[in-house]
Structure formats: C-alpha cells, structure tokens
Amino acid sequence: MVGNGIKVISSNKKAFHNYEIGETWEAGIALKGTEVKALRDGRVNLSDGWVNITENNEAILMEIQIGHYAFGNIMNHEERRNRKLLLHEQELGKLARAVKEKGLSVVPTKIYFKGSFVKVEIAIGRGKKSHDKRETNKTKDANREIARAMRSRS
C-alpha cells in the first residue's frame, strides 16, 4: 500500500529492463465489471503489454492479460482483449508525436487502484540494445556491492 489511497496491483519490471524509461503519464482504463474484480484479486500480467496510438487519436492498451474472475459466470471477460486508455487530448498528441517522430514506444509500467478507480501508469521508452542491458546490470551489481560493503563496515 502506497500513500494517498494508492494500492499497486502490478508493476512491469520487464519494461524497465527492456526500455530506457522517460516521461510517464497516469491514464484511466475502460474495464468491464469482472475485470475490476479480477484486478482486486491481483490477476494481471503487464509484461507483454504496449500502447497503440490509433489514427483517430485513441490510446489502446494491447496484450495485457487480466485473468478470469473466479466467481464470474458465462459473462466473464476475454483475458487478452484490447482496452481503451482514457487520456486528455494534449497527452494523446504528445504520445502520438513521440511515437511517430522519434521512434519511441509507449509501455505500461504500473497498474494500481487510486481510490476506487483503476489507473495505469504509461511511459515513453526507447528500446535498449543487449549491450545497454548488460551495462545496466553491471552498474546495479556494483551499486549493490558498494551498499553491502558500507553496511558491513558500520
């Protein structure tokens, strides 16, 4: 549980590994009732997700999996359906320009409850090459070793 009534359901660690994350936005998401109940149970996988900006200026969340609600009936939702993101027009324009001009990607980094509303944090990311990923891992390992040494000294 994080402050201000925010409860993180899932975060996308794979996005931070595969992309250099830049600017982030908070977006609402259009969901069905059984999807919200499944999210309350924590049944979501963001790792393959990405955001598509359509020609008619809409943001669509693609390839995330929200599992079936355990007590749902025949009216249960599809697990991998496309879901519309709710953003302001200015934000959609910024995202569309960034994707079109600079060749960046928009990825979901976190899904959480803010009060009673489900929100998705999306970010602009530039894909990392394999040598960049190795370099990031080396610096993380070095920082971890330094912190370990500092703890053992005191």
C-alpha positions in Angstrom: 0.0 0.0 0.0 1.3 3.4 -1.0 0.1 6.7 0.4 -2.8 8.8 -0.9 -5.2 5.8 -1.3 -3.0 4.2 -4.0 -2.7 0.4 -4.0 -0.3 -1.0 -6.6 -1.7 -4.1 -8.2 1.2 -5.0 -10.5 4.3 -3.3 -11.9 6.1 -4.1 -15.2 9.7 -4.9 -14.2 10.4 -6.2 -17.8 9.7 -2.7 -19.2 12.5 -1.2 -17.0 14.8 -3.9 -18.2 14.0 -3.6 -22.0 13.5 0.2 -22.2 15.1 3.4 -21.1 12.0 4.9 -19.5 11.3 8.6 -20.0 8.2 10.7 -19.2 5.3 9.0 -17.5 1.5 9.6 -17.5 -1.4 8.4 -15.5 -4.3 7.1 -17.5 -7.7 5.7 -16.7 -8.7 2.4 -18.3 -12.1 1.3 -19.7 -12.9 -2.0 -18.0 -15.7 -4.5 -17.5 -17.0 -5.4 -14.1 -15.4 -8.8 -13.9 -12.1 -7.3 -14.9 -12.2 -4.9 -12.0 -13.0 -7.8 -9.6 -10.1 -9.9 -11.1 -7.8 -6.9 -10.6 -8.8 -6.7 -7.0 -7.6 -10.4 -6.7 -4.3 -9.3 -8.4 -4.8 -11.4 -11.6 -2.9 -9.2 -14.1 0.2 -9.6 -16.3 1.7 -6.4 -17.8 5.0 -7.9 -19.1 3.9 -8.2 -22.8 1.8 -5.0 -22.8 2.2 -2.0 -25.0 0.1 1.0 -26.1 -1.1 1.6 -29.7 -2.0 5.2 -30.7 -4.6 4.9 -33.5 -5.3 7.3 -36.4 -8.4 8.7 -34.7 -6.3 9.7 -31.7 -7.1 7.0 -29.2 -4.7 5.1 -27.0 -5.4 1.3 -26.9 -3.7 -0.9 -24.3 -2.7 -4.1 -26.1 -1.5 -7.6 -25.0 -2.0 -7.3 -21.2 -3.7 -10.3 -19.6 -6.3 -9.9 -16.9 -7.2 -13.3 -15.6 -10.8 -14.6 -15.3 -12.7 -13.7 -12.2 -13.1 -16.8 -10.1 -16.8 -16.3 -9.4 -17.7 -15.0 -12.8 -20.3 -16.8 -14.9 -20.6 -17.1 -18.7 -20.5 -13.3 -18.9 -16.8 -13.4 -17.8 -14.4 -11.2 -19.9 -11.8 -12.2 -22.5 -8.3 -12.3 -20.9 -6.3 -10.6 -23.7 -8.8 -8.1 -25.2 -7.7 -4.6 -26.2 -8.6 -1.9 -23.6 -9.1 1.8 -24.3 -7.0 4.2 -22.2 -8.6 7.4 -21.1 -6.2 10.4 -21.6 -6.6 14.1 -22.4 -6.2 15.2 -26.0 -3.0 17.1 -25.3 -1.5 14.0 -23.7 -2.5 11.9 -26.7 -1.0 14.4 -29.0 2.3 14.3 -27.1 2.4 10.5 -27.2 1.5 10.3 -30.9 4.2 12.8 -31.8 6.8 11.0 -29.7 6.0 7.6 -31.3 5.8 9.0 -34.8 8.8 11.3 -34.9 11.4 9.8 -32.5 10.6 6.1 -32.9 9.8 5.6 -29.2 7.4 3.1 -27.7 4.7 3.6 -25.1 4.6 0.8 -22.5 2.6 0.3 -19.3 4.8 0.4 -16.2 2.3 0.0 -13.4 -1.4 -0.7 -12.8 -3.0 0.4 -9.5 -6.1 1.5 -7.6 -6.4 5.2 -6.9 -9.3 5.3 -4.5 -11.9 3.2 -6.3 -10.6 3.9 -9.8 -8.2 1.7 -11.7 -5.3 3.6 -13.2 -2.4 2.7 -15.5 0.9 4.4 -15.5 2.3 4.5 -19.0 5.7 5.7 -20.1 7.6 6.6 -23.2 10.6 4.3 -23.6 13.4 3.8 -26.0 14.4 0.2 -26.6 17.7 -0.9 -25.1 20.2 -2.9 -27.1 21.7 -6.0 -25.5 25.0 -4.2 -24.6 22.9 -1.5 -22.8 21.2 -4.1 -20.8 24.5 -5.7 -19.8 25.8 -2.3 -18.8 22.8 -1.6 -16.6 23.1 -4.9 -14.9 26.8 -4.2 -14.2 26.1 -0.8 -12.6 23.3 -2.3 -10.5 25.6 -5.1 -9.3 28.4 -2.6 -8.5 26.0 -0.4 -6.5 24.7 -3.4 -4.6 28.2 -4.4 -3.7 29.0 -0.9 -2.5 25.9 -0.8 -0.4 26.7 -4.2 1.1 30.3 -3.1 1.9 29.0 0.1 3.6 26.6 -1.9 5.7 29.3 -4.4 6.8 31.7 -1.5 7.8 29.3 0.2 10.2 
